[in-house]
Amino acid sequence: MKLIIAVVQDQDSNRLSTALMANNFRATKLATTGGFLKSGNTTFMVGTDDIRVDRALQIIKENCKSRDQLVAPVSPMGGNADSYVPYPVEVEVGGATVFVLPVDQFLQF
């Protein structure tokens, strides 16, 4: 058995949740915040049999797309202001960060 932890952008959360349920995967959703852009994310925890891991990863890949987004940079606090860019910068966001972990024991009460 494996535990899949997938951190996705909030914009992809509902689509991924629907796709996982349609393929008979149970998932727990957690509201999380990214450290880099301080933006909202959703973390999915999916427990599944080893033979279904590839299908779950395929569903995540199909439903979590990366996209470009304009973000306002944070002003430097006590740092070097020479490299500070005071206008919005386009960065790539989205996609998914996925961890697949072995599960030694699964209990449901």
N, C-alpha and C positions, 0 to 999 in steps of 0.2 A: 504494500500500500504506500502511496505517496501523498504528501501535502504540497499543493501548488499555491504559492503566494504570488499574486499578481497585483502590482501597483499601476493603476491606469488613471488617465485624466478624467475628471468628472464628466466631460462631454461624451465620453465613450461608455460610461457606467451603465446606463439603462439598456443600451443596445447589447452590451456584453452579458448583462444579467438575463435578458430575454433569450439570448442564444444559448447560454449555458442551461437554462431551464428547459428549453425546447429539445436539448440533447440529453436530458435526464442527469444533469450534474447538479448536485446540491452545493450551494456556496453561501458563505457568510460574508457580508459586506461591512466594511469599516470605513468611516469617514476619516481621512488623513490629510495632512498638509505637507507639501513638498518643501524641502529645505532650500533649494536653489531659487525658485521663483516665488516662494511663499504662497503658492496657489493650491486650491483644493484638489485633492486626489481621492480616489476610492481604492481601497485595498480589498481584494477578494481572497478568501481562503477556501480552497477547494480540496476536499479529500477524495481520492479516487484509487481504484485498483491500478496496478502497474500497467496493465495492457490498455488502459484508457487514457494514459497520460498524453500520448501523441495527439489524440483527438481533442483533448482539452486545450493543448497548446495551439493547435490549428484554429480552434474557435477564437481563442484570445487574439491570435495574429490577424484573423480576418476582421475582427470587430474593433480593434484598437489601432487606429492609424495616426501616424505622426503628421504634424501640420506646422506651418510657420505662423508665428504670432509676434506682434509688436509689444514690447514690454518697456516700461520706463525704468531706467537703471536707478539703483539706490545710491544716494550721494555718499561719498566716502566720509567716514567718521575718524578723523585723526590720521588718515592715510595720505598717500600721495595724490594730490588733486590734479597733477599733470595728466594722468591717464583717464580722468573722469570724463565721460561723454554725457552731456546734459540733455540729450534728445533720445527718443525711443529707439530701441535696437530690435531688429528682427532675429528671433531665435527659433529653433526647432523644438516643438513641444509635442507631447502625446506619445503614442505608441504604448508600450507596456514594459515594465521591468518585472521579470518573472524569476522566481526561485522555486526549484523542485527539491523537496526534502524527503528523505525516507521516514516512514512512520513505523516505530517499533510496536506500538500498541494502539488500538482504537477501541474506545468504550463509548457506549451511548446509554444513558440512564433515563 
